[in-house]
Amino acid sequence: MTPAAAAGSTCSSSSKSNPLPHPTMTSSSTGSNAGTSANITATSLVQALLSFGAQDEVDQTRTQPAAQQLGSQPDHDQEHDHDPDQDHDELSVVGSSSTSSAKGKQKQPPNDLSTSLQQMKLASTSTSTSASPSTATPLSIRNLLHSSLHTVYTSDPSTTHHITSWKMAEYAYKSDPCPFPTRARGLFTEKVDPSGTSRAGEQYRIVARGYDKFFNIGEVSWTEWTNIPKQSTAPYELTLKSNGCIIFIASLSPRHILVTSKHSIGPLPAFNSTNAEGREEEEERISHSQRGEYWLKRHLEKVGKTQEMLAQELWSHNFTAVAELCDDSFEEHVLAYPTHLTGLHLHGLNLNEPILQTLPSSYVTLFAQKWGFIPTPYTLFPSVVAVQTYCQTVQSLGGIEQPNGKIVPVEGFVIRGVQRGSVSRMVEFMDEDGVKRLEKANEAFFWKVKYDEPYLMYREWRESTRKLLMMYEKELEARSTVVGAGAGAGAGRKGRENPIVLDNVNLNKVKNEQTKLYLWWIKREIEKDYTKFESWKKGRGIIKTREEFLKWRNGDEAKVVVKSLAKGKNRMRLLGKDQEEVDEEEAKREYDRWLIAPVAVQGCASRWTGKTALGLALSDLFGFAHIQSDDFHMKKSGPHFLKAVKAALQTDQVVYADKNNHQIKLRSDLSSLALSLSPSHKVQTIALLYSIDSPSLPRDKLHVLCSSRIVDRGDRHQTLRAGLLHEAAIWQFLGQWEAFDPVLNPGDGAFDVVVQMKAEWGREEAIREVVKVLKRIGVPGCKELAGEGEVDEGKLKKAVERGMTWEPKIKKVVDEVKVKKEKIAERKTKEANLAPRYFGVAVKVELEGLVEKAFEGREEVEVWTELKRVKRVELNPHITLVHEKEVQLVEGGNPEMTAEKKKHWERFANHLKGREEDDEALKVKVVLGPKIVWDSRVLSIQVSLIVPSSTEARDGAELNLDGCLGKDEVAHLTVGTTRSDVRPVEGKWILDGLIKGEKQTKEGGDIDFIEIEPVECEGRLAGLR
């Protein structure tokens, strides 16, 4: 039975400005909750969303010329507001008579592109009687919901559609009960005239809706195999999980189709590029919905149908067609699609109702065949047990077996059953013979099954390749900035003579043998010809690279590398080189020496059980040699310390190398030293890792903790003692910290054992935990202990007491007053020789801790992860007030603005003259927040207040900051940029863009933001470079 168009396929257009009535649906009971969904209307759903708190968002509307050309214009008169968290700012409106530009006169956007918070609140309360957000929904929950409004024009100039897209934070869907009024993932609504609908009092309609958010097996409690039968009933439809991006196809009217991605409508923002390269890049910037529309036209042409015919069909049944865009030429994912399966895979037809009701796959398949879509194969199962058995079989085979016996890997499956106690709808339509038929739309229960191999393995390869390419680019950038290394022929020759080698990858922590093999191969390929990976930057070439590897894997060279891996060679430089194979006898030798190295910063461990106190205790208890770096007071003490450690290892079995070892080089020196003792001795290296990157202990709190412990310690240290400079020294150590990474840092990977220390451990607890590990690995003195490593209580107390009363034999004489005076003199000399490039406020805040806390519990923010990985979080945060470039009048510049900036420059220069850094007249109060904003290149924090800390300075000179922020009174603090060629000023651009309602930047893509509670900080006016 093939569904046909409803009677009256050429619909009247007499009511263009108001939606036509939808066909009446009949309810039939399927459980105890029958009739529940009938009480939930589109209007009540939208009002619930508005009451939820979306009206508290800032209006993000913006004018976009490219969108206007396609008949779209932002609307500023609606109560819906706009979401900067959108995938793209898109618009796609098509119909039988529409063209690439709108027909007829279009409304012009208002001059004022902003809507006040109060106006938005008034607008929303006029349409809803629910409690206000301030009393009904907590701010932390309201921030999880965003909306975006688009005004859509069709080929009929008298018709205007105001479409709102709603987006919820995906991780919050896991909560039970769900905090949102709906679990819909992809929801587009429209405000309509109640007199134009068949339902009395309706103010809104659902234009398009996706499925409710569903989860993987075991991801939430209700998708455990044992719980699924309690939630659902048969039949169970299993469909292949498509590897693409979601596309919704719905009807704006009986004549016009709306194509959207999950949350967005239409083209990407214009680049406004004038150069040829920019124009070429602009041509390639196609949104997902645009590509979806392209394939929709192709599918319809194939079966001789038009978009107007499809619009009529969707309108008459109130459907959203849900498809997957699978097109490797547009955007590669992980699994490849052949040509005949490239396009839109139709896998759902949803009723545009608040409660998800979706048509069975049998009907969806017929619909796909009729309208030219690619059908999604499905299989029916009578029970959950049958589904589970099938999924386990596919997992054991590694994919789906084809008729020719070939196993084809799959990402996984999506399974849908019928929700227990739900309501179904009977949908009436005509078959090809003109006979009326009924089809049941059920409230579905969805879940999915995803496979680790090969899908997740392939994804791991993709991400590893991206990291290696980034490492190569970073090294390339570093070489290009070397003094005297130009871009000419000489630089090219030098590059060929000294090729970039990616040896900084250790495979010890890589569990999958195939991934180890892939890493060796891809590293070699990047080194041979980096340029062939240019397409990766555009999301292409991923599948081709993988196929090249899979072909290479069957060759002789791969067999040599596999043999090396089997012999335990986990260094990139050793793999595949027979002459450097691991010596079998050496591998069988037992350790006869042990080197223990703390990895810490001063004061980071528990009181009196820091790295030195721990070394003293172990020495007392077991007679370990204890070599202290701080005992070496010469200018270059490092080599002397290493020499002493090496000498100790010649005579003592266990040596404690007491040094911070907080940098990669320091740890590499120790691991190299251990290797250098072979073949005389085989040394097992043990790292005691006091990590400073604990989510429970942000760096500002860690700094306070470390400082307090140094104060408690008093002068019981050779060099760093409580006083004027110890806090600055700790910040210096924290700033120099380089994360312990055994995969990317060979020196870290060389450590045989890593003990994760905890800053909050008590002094005795820390000793006990370390001793347990030392016993387990067989360290002399510890391996003889009873149980897990039980230390005699009396001896333990004595060892701790020694740590509390220990005094260093040698103390370096430090005249701190003299040191401070020298530093001040040095700074003044530098300032005299180097004029400031800008005046700003140096802010006293630990940015990493602040931002880490803000992102706690949220989905991973890629730019933040990258900033931490490459260590580009600003250690000396500042707010720029006036830059030297702003006081230089350039051709075409604004003379009045330049003159104003010059006044600020002179005012700040005069105010700073002759003052010390701690002068009260320079102190400023700063309030950070409420917005943290980012794109793919930069992350910054809004600054909502900058005022002098005191209105009365000692000399009566008051700091005047009036007007220094310009007309908008918007300031920012750049947290960090992902690369050195990304200018910090982009942090200002993205905040300005957010305030103006822009969704993207041409440099860094989508603009995202969150809101935090404002944070008050101290700052000081300074001339900076």
VODO-796269 format. One record per residue (C-alpha): residue in three letters; x, y, z. Coordinates in steps of 0.25 Angstrom, whole numbers, plus 5000, padded with zeros to 4 digits. Example, Ala and Ser with C-alpha at 12.3 -4.5 7.8 and 13.67 -1.06 7.14 Angstrom:
# residues 2
ALA504949825031;SER505549965029;
This chain:
# residues 1025
MET500050005000;THR500750134995;PRO500250265002;ALA499750364992;ALA499550514993;ALA498250545000;ALA497050594992;GLY497150734987;SER498650734984;THR498550874978;CYS498250954990;SER497551084991;SER498451204994;SER497351294999;SER497851295013;LYS499251315011;SER499551395024;ASN498951295033;PRO499251145034;LEU498151055028;PRO497450955037;HIS498050825039;PRO497350695038;THR496650645051;MET497350525057;THR496550425065;SER497150375078;SER497150225082;SER497450175096;THR498750085097;GLY498950095112;SER498550155125;ASN499050295121;ALA498050305109;GLY497650445106;THR498850505113;SER499450565101;ALA498150615096;ASN498250715107;ILE499550765103;THR499550865092;ALA500550935083;THR500151065090;SER500351015104;LEU501650955101;VAL502251085095;GLN501651155107;ALA502351055116;LEU503651085109;LEU503451235110;SER503151215125;PHE504351125127;GLY505251245125;ALA505651265111;GLN505151405111;ASP506251445121;GLU507251415109;VAL507851535102;ASP507251565088;GLN508251515078;THR507551565066;ARG508451615055;THR508351665041;GLN508951575031;PRO508951615016;ALA509151475011;ALA507951425018;GLN507051545013;GLN507351504999;LEU506751375001;GLY505551435007;SER505951435022;GLN506051545032;PRO506151545047;ASP504951595055;HIS505051685067;ASP503651705070;GLN503351555075;GLU503451505089;HIS504351395085;ASP505851425086;HIS507151375079;ASP508151275082;PRO509651295080;ASP509851155083;GLN509251105069;ASP509951015060;HIS509851115049;ASP508951235046;GLU508251175034;LEU507051195025;SER506451105014;VAL505051135009;VAL504651064996;GLY503351054988;SER502851034974;SER502951174970;SER504051224979;THR505451264975;SER506751294981;SER506351434984;ALA505051484991;LYS503851534982;GLY503251664985;LYS503551774995;GLN504151725008;LYS504051785022;GLN505351855026;PRO505951825039;PRO505851925050;ASN506952015053;ASP507051975068;LEU507551825068;SER507451815083;THR506251775092;SER506351815106;LEU506251705117;GLN504951775122;GLN504351775109;MET504551635107;LYS503951595120;LEU502751685118;ALA502551615104;SER502551475110;THR501651505121;SER500651555112;THR500551415106;SER500651325118;THR500051325132;SER501151235137;ALA502051275149;SER503151365145;PRO504551305143;SER505151375155;THR504151295164;ALA503851175156;THR505151125149;PRO506551145155;LEU507551225147;SER508451095146;ILE507351025139;ARG506851135131;ASN508251155125;LEU508051015119;LEU506951065109;HIS507151155097;SER506351195086;SER506551265072;LEU505551345064;HIS505551355048;THR504551435040;VAL504351355027;TYR503851415014;THR503351325003;SER503051354988;ASP501751414993;PRO502051554998;SER500851565007;THR501251445014;THR502251445026;HIS502651335036;HIS503251355049;ILE503951225052;THR504651195066;SER505651085068;TRP505751035082;LYS507050975087;MET507250905100;ALA508650865106;GLU508750715103;TYR509350665115;ALA508150715123;TYR507250615116;LYS507850505124;SER507150565137;ASP505950485142;PRO505050555142;CYS505450645130;PRO505650785134;PHE505050835121;PRO503550845116;THR503950745105;ARG505050645101;ALA504950685087;ARG506350695080;GLY506050795069;LEU504750875071;PHE504250985062;THR502951065065;GLU502251185059;LYS501251285065;VAL499951285058;ASP498651365058;PRO497651285066;SER496551315057;GLY497251245046;THR497351105052;SER496350995054;ARG496650985069;ALA496051095077;GLY497051185085;GLU498251125079;GLN499351235078;TYR500551145073;ARG500751025064;ILE501950935063;VAL502550945049;ALA503550835050;ARG503950745062;GLY505050635063;TYR505050515072;ASP505150525087;LYS506550505091;PHE506950365093;PHE508150295099;ASN509150175097;ILE508950045104;GLY509350065119;GLU509550215117;VAL508350245126;SER507550155136;TRP506350135126;THR507150085115;GLU507749965123;TRP507349835116;THR506649795128;ASN505849925129;ILE505449935114;PRO504249835115;LYS503649915127;GLN503650035118;SER503149985105;THR502449885097;ALA502649815083;PRO502749815072;TYR504149865072;GLU504749925059;LEU506249925058;THR506850015048;LEU508250045044;LYS508850165051;SER509250255039;ASN510550325040;GLY510250475036;CYS509550595041;ILE508050605044;ILE507150685034;PHE505650725036;ILE504750745024;ALA503350815028;SER502350905022;LEU502251055024;SER500951055016;PRO500250955006;ARG501251014996;HIS502551035003;ILE503550945008;LEU504450975020;VAL505750905021;THR506550915034;SER507750845041;LYS507550805056;HIS507450945061;SER507651035049;ILE507051095037;GLY507751145024;PRO509151185019;LEU510351225027;PRO510751365030;ALA511451445019;PHE512951455019;ASN512951595013;SER514251555007;THR514851644996;ASN516051554992;ALA516051434983;GLU516451334994;GLY515251385002;ARG514351374991;GLU514751234988;GLU514551195003;GLU513151265003;GLU512751174991;GLU513051054999;ARG512251105012;ILE510951025010;SER510150995022;HIS509550865025;SER508150905022;GLN508550965009;ARG509250835005;GLY507950765010;GLU507150845001;TYR508050814989;TRP507850664991;LEU506350684993;LYS506250744979;ARG507050634973;HIS506150524980;LEU504850594976;GLU505350604961;LYS505750464961;VAL504250424963;GLY503650534955;LYS503050614967;THR503150754972;GLN503450824985;GLU502050884985;MET501450744984;LEU502250694996;ALA501850825003;GLN500450785001;GLU500650645006;LEU501350685019;TRP500350795021;SER499150705020;HIS499650605030;ASN500350705039;PHE501750625037;THR503150655039;ALA504050565030;VAL505350525038;ALA506550495029;GLU508050475031;LEU508950555021;CYS510050455017;ASP510950525007;ASP512450495008;SER512750604997;PHE512050705006;GLU512550655020;GLU513250525024;HIS512850465037;VAL513450325040;LEU512850215032;ALA512850235016;TYR511550235008;PRO511650184993;THR511050274982;HIS509650204982;LEU509450224996;THR509850374996;GLY508750474999;LEU507550475009;HIS507250345017;LEU505850355022;HIS505650285035;GLY504450355042;LEU503150435040;ASN502750505052;LEU501450575055;ASN501650715059;GLU501050705073;PRO501650725087;ILE501650585090;LEU502550505080;GLN501650415071;THR502350355060;LEU501950265048;PRO502450115047;SER503550085038;SER502750015028;TYR501950145025;VAL503250225025;THR503850125015;LEU502650145005;PHE502750295007;ALA504250295004;GLN504050214991;LYS502850304987;TRP503650434989;GLY505050384984;PHE505750374997;ILE506750265001;PRO505950175010;THR506550125023;PRO506549975024;TYR505849925037;THR505549785043;LEU504449755053;PHE504649675066;PRO503549625075;SER504349645088;VAL505449725095;VAL506249585097;ALA506149565082;VAL506749705079;GLN507849685089;THR508249545083;TYR508349605069;CYS509149725074;GLN510149635081;THR510249545069;VAL510649675060;GLN511649715070;SER512349575070;LEU512349575055;GLY512949725054;GLY511749765045;ILE510649725037;GLU510849605028;GLN510449625013;PRO509849525004;ASN511249504998;GLY511849475011;LYS512549605013;ILE512449675027;VAL512149815026;PRO512449905039;VAL511349985045;GLU511250095055;GLY510050035062;PHE508550025062;VAL507350105066;ILE506250025072;ARG504850075074;GLY503650015082;VAL502350065087;GLN502350145100;ARG501550065110;GLY500250135114;SER500350235103;VAL499350295093;SER499350265078;ARG498750345067;MET498050285054;VAL498550365042;GLU497650355030;PHE498150355016;MET497850305002;ASP498550194995;GLU498850194980;ASP497450134977;GLY496750254984;VAL496350164996;LYS496450225009;ARG497350155019;LEU497750175034;GLU499150165039;LYS499450175054;ALA500450275059;ASN501050225073;GLU501750295084;ALA503050225082;PHE504150185092;PHE505550195086;TRP506850145089;LYS508150115082;VAL509350015082;LYS510650075078;TYR511949985075;ASP513350015079;GLU513949945067;PRO514149975057;TYR513350105058;LEU513950165071;MET515350115067;TYR515250185054;ARG514850315061;GLU516050295070;TRP516950295058;ARG516250415052;GLU516550495065;SER517950445067;THR518250485053;ARG517750625056;LYS518550635068;LEU519850595061;LEU519550695050;MET519350805061;MET520750765067;TYR521350765053;GLU520750905050;LYS521250955064;GLU522650915061;LEU522550975047;GLU522151105054;ALA523251095064;ARG524251085053;SER523751195045;THR523851295057;VAL525351255059;VAL526151385058;GLY526851385044;ALA525951275038;GLY525251345027;ALA524251285017;GLY525251285005;ALA526051184999;GLY527051175010;ALA525951135020;GLY525451035010;ARG526750965010;LYS526850965025;GLY525450905026;ARG525950785017;GLU527250775024;ASN526550765038;PRO525150705035;ILE524150705046;VAL524050575053;LEU522850545062;ASP523550455072;ASN522850515084;VAL521750405084;ASN521850285094;LEU520950165091;ASN521050115105;LYS519650165109;VAL519050125095;LYS518249995098;ASN517849955084;GLU518849895076;GLN518249935062;THR518250085067;LYS519750065071;LEU520050015057;TYR519250135051;LEU519950235059;TRP521350185054;TRP520850195040;ILE520150325040;LYS521250395047;ARG522250345036;GLU521250395025;ILE521150535032;GLU522650545032;LYS522750495018;ASP521750595012;TYR520950685021;THR520350755010;LYS519450635006;PHE518650655018;GLU518250795015;SER516850745012;TRP516650695026;LYS516450845030;LYS515150845022;GLY514750715028;ARG515050635016;GLY516150525013;ILE515850445026;ILE515250325019;LYS516350325008;THR517450325019;ARG516850215026;GLU516750125014;GLU518150155010;PHE518550105024;LEU517649985023;LYS518349945010;TRP519749975016;ARG519449885028;ASN519449755019;GLY520849785014;ASP522249735018;GLU522649865025;ALA521449855034;LYS521849715039;VAL523149775043;VAL522549885052;VAL521549785057;LYS522649695062;SER523349815068;LEU522049845076;ALA521949695081;LYS523349715086;GLY522849825095;LYS523549945087;ASN522650055090;ARG523450175085;MET523150225071;ARG524650235067;LEU524850085070;LEU523650025063;GLY524049955050;LYS525549965052;ASP526049825054;GLN527449875058;GLU526849945070;GLU526049825075;VAL525849805090;ASP526849715096;GLU526149585101;GLU527149565112;GLU526949715117;ALA525449695117;LYS525549575126;ARG526549645136;GLU526049685149;TYR526149825155;ASP527349845164;ARG527149995166;TRP525950085169;LEU525850235166;ILE524750315173;ALA524350455168;PRO523250545173;VAL522550625162;ALA522050755170;VAL522150895173;GLN522550955186;GLY521550945197;CYS520550855189;ALA520550735198;SER519950715211;ARG520550795223;TRP521850735227;THR521750625217;GLY522150705205;LYS523150645195;THR524350665205;ALA523650625217;LEU523250495210;GLY524650475206;LEU525150495220;ALA524150395225;LEU524450285215;SER525950305218;ASP525650295233;LEU524850165231;PHE525550095221;GLY526950155219;PHE526650215205;ALA527750315200;HIS527050455200;ILE527750555190;GLN527150695191;SER527250795180;ASP527150915189;ASP528450875196;PHE529150915183;HIS529251065183;MET530151095171;LYS529651175159;LYS529351055151;SER529050945161;GLY528350845152;PRO529550775146;HIS530050765161;PHE528750705166;LEU528750595155;LYS530150565157;ALA529850535172;VAL528650455168;LYS529450365159;ALA530550355169;ALA529550305180;LEU528950205170;GLN530350145169;THR530450115184;ASP528950105189;GLN527850025184;VAL526750125186;VAL526950275183;TYR525950385186;ALA526150505176;ASP525650625184;LYS525250725173;ASN524050795168;ASN524150715155;HIS522950805150;GLN523450825136;ILE523650725125;LYS525150745123;LEU525450715138;ARG524650585137;SER525350545124;ASP526650575131;LEU526350475142;SER525850365132;SER527050385123;LEU527950365135;ALA527250235139;LEU527450185125;SER528950225125;LEU529250125137;SER528950005128;PRO529549905126;SER530249915140;HIS528849935147;LYS527449925143;VAL526650045149;GLN525150045152;THR524650195152;ILE523450235161;ALA522750365159;LEU522050425171;LEU521050515164;TYR520450635172;SER519550675161;ILE519150825161;ASP518050805151;SER517050755161;PRO515550795157;SER515250795172;LEU516450895175;PRO516551015165;ARG517851075164;ASP517451205172;LYS517051115184;LEU518351025181;HIS519151155182;VAL518551195195;LEU518751055200;CYS520251045196;SER520551185202;SER519951155215;ARG520751025216;ILE522051105213;VAL521651205224;ASP521351085234;ARG522751035230;GLY523451165234;ASP524951165231;ARG525151015230;HIS525551015216;GLN526851045209;THR526351155199;LEU524851175199;ARG524351235212;ALA523151305217;GLY523251455214;LEU523151565204;LEU523351475191;HIS522851335194;GLU521451355188;ALA522051415175;ALA523051295175;ILE521851195176;TRP521051265164;GLN522351255156;PHE522451105159;LEU520951085156;GLY521151165143;GLN522351075139;TRP521650945142;GLU521550855130;ALA520550735131;PHE521050595133;ASP520650525120;PRO521250385117;VAL520650385103;LEU521150515097;ASN522450535106;PRO523450425105;GLY524150465118;ASP522850445125;GLY522550315118;ALA523850255122;PHE523450255137;ASP523050105140;VAL522150135152;VAL521250265154;VAL520650285168;GLN519550385168;MET519750465181;LYS518550555187;ALA518850685192;GLU517750665203;TRP518450545209;GLY518850545224;ARG520350535227;GLU520250385231;GLU519250345221;ALA520250395210;ILE521350315215;ARG520450195216;GLU519950205202;VAL521350215196;VAL521850095204;LYS520750015199;VAL521150035185;LEU522650015188;LYS522349885194;ARG521449835183;ILE522549865172;GLY523649795181;VAL524449915186;PRO525549865196;GLY525149905211;CYS523649915207;LYS523449775200;GLU523749705214;LEU522649775221;ALA521349695225;GLY520049705218;GLU519849815208;GLY521049895214;GLU520749915229;VAL521750015235;ASP522050005250;GLU521250115257;GLY522350155266;LYS523350165255;LEU522350235246;LYS522050345257;LYS523550365259;ALA523750385244;VAL522650485243;GLU523250555255;ARG524550565248;GLY523850635237;MET523250735246;THR524450775253;TRP525550755242;GLU526450875239;PRO527250885227;LYS528750885229;ILE529050995219;LYS528151115217;LYS528351215206;VAL528451355211;VAL527251435204;ASP527151585207;GLU525751595202;VAL525651745204;LYS526951755195;VAL526351665185;LYS525051745184;LYS525751875182;GLU526651805171;LYS525351755164;ILE524751895165;ALA525951965160;GLU526051855149;ARG524551885145;LYS524752035145;THR525952015136;LYS525151925126;GLU524052025126;ALA524952145123;ASN525452065111;LEU524152005107;ALA522952105105;PRO521652035108;ARG520851975096;TYR519551995103;PHE518952035116;GLY518051945124;VAL517651875137;ALA518551765141;VAL517451675148;LYS517751585160;VAL517051455157;GLU517351315154;LEU516651295141;GLU516751145139;GLY516051115152;LEU514951215149;VAL514651165136;GLU514851015140;LYS513751035151;ALA512851105141;PHE512850985131;GLU512750885142;GLY511650785139;ARG511450835125;GLU511750765112;GLU513250785107;VAL513550915101;GLU514650885091;VAL515351015091;TRP515551015106;THR516050875105;GLU517050915095;LEU517451045102;LYS517850955114;ARG518550855106;VAL519450955099;LYS519651035111;ARG519051165106;VAL518251205117;GLU518651345121;LEU519551355133;ASN519551505134;PRO518151545131;HIS517851685127;ILE516751775122;THR517151875111;LEU516752015112;VAL517452085101;HIS518452025091;GLU519552105084;LYS518952075070;GLU517652145075;VAL518452275076;GLN518952275062;LEU518052335052;VAL518052255039;GLU517452285026;GLY515952275026;GLY515952275042;ASN515152355051;PRO515852475056;GLU514952505067;MET515052355073;THR516652365071;ALA516652495079;GLU515752435090;LYS516752315091;LYS517952415092;LYS517352485104;HIS517152345111;TRP518552315107;GLU519152445113;ARG518252435125;PHE518752295129;ALA520152325126;ASN520152445135;HIS519452365146;LEU520452255146;LYS521652345146;GLY522552335158;ARG521652225165;GLU521952095171;GLU521151965167;ASP520551965181;ASP520052105181;GLU518652115185;ALA518352215174;LEU518552105164;LYS517652005170;VAL516351965162;LYS515151885165;VAL514751795154;VAL513451705152;LEU513551585142;GLY512351535136;PRO511251495134;LYS511651445121;ILE512751355116;VAL512851345101;TRP513651265091;ASP513751215077;SER514751115072;ARG515951205073;VAL515851295086;LEU515051295099;SER514851425107;ILE514051475119;GLN513151595119;VAL513551705128;SER512351775134;LEU512951875144;ILE514351955145;VAL514352055156;PRO515452115164;SER515552045178;SER515652165185;THR515152305181;GLU516152375190;ALA517652345187;ARG518752385197;ASP519152495189;GLY517752535185;ALA517952495171;GLU516652415167;LEU516752305156;ASN515852345145;LEU515352235136;ASP514152305130;GLY513952285116;CYS515152185114;LEU514252075109;GLY513552155098;LYS512152175095;ASP511652035097;GLU512352025111;VAL512651875108;ALA513951815112;HIS514551685112;LEU515751595117;THR516351495108;VAL516551365115;GLY517351305103;THR517551275089;THR517851145083;ARG519051185074;SER520051295075;ASP519551355061;VAL518151375067;ARG518151515072;PRO517551535087;VAL516651655081;GLU515751545075;GLY515251525089;LYS514651665088;TRP514151635074;ILE513351515079;LEU512751585091;ASP512351705082;GLY511751605072;LEU510951535083;ILE510451665088;LYS510051705073;GLY509351575072;GLU510351505062;LYS510351355062;GLN511751335056;THR513051395053;LYS513751385040;GLU515051345047;GLY514551245058;GLY513151195054;ASP512051185064;ILE511951285075;ASP511551215088;PHE511351265102;ILE510951235116;GLU510551315128;ILE511251315141;GLU511051385155;PRO511851515154;VAL513251505161;GLU513851625167;CYS515351635166;GLU516551735169;GLY517351805159;ARG518251915156;LEU518552015145;ALA519751985138;GLY520552015125;LEU520751885118;ARG521451825106;
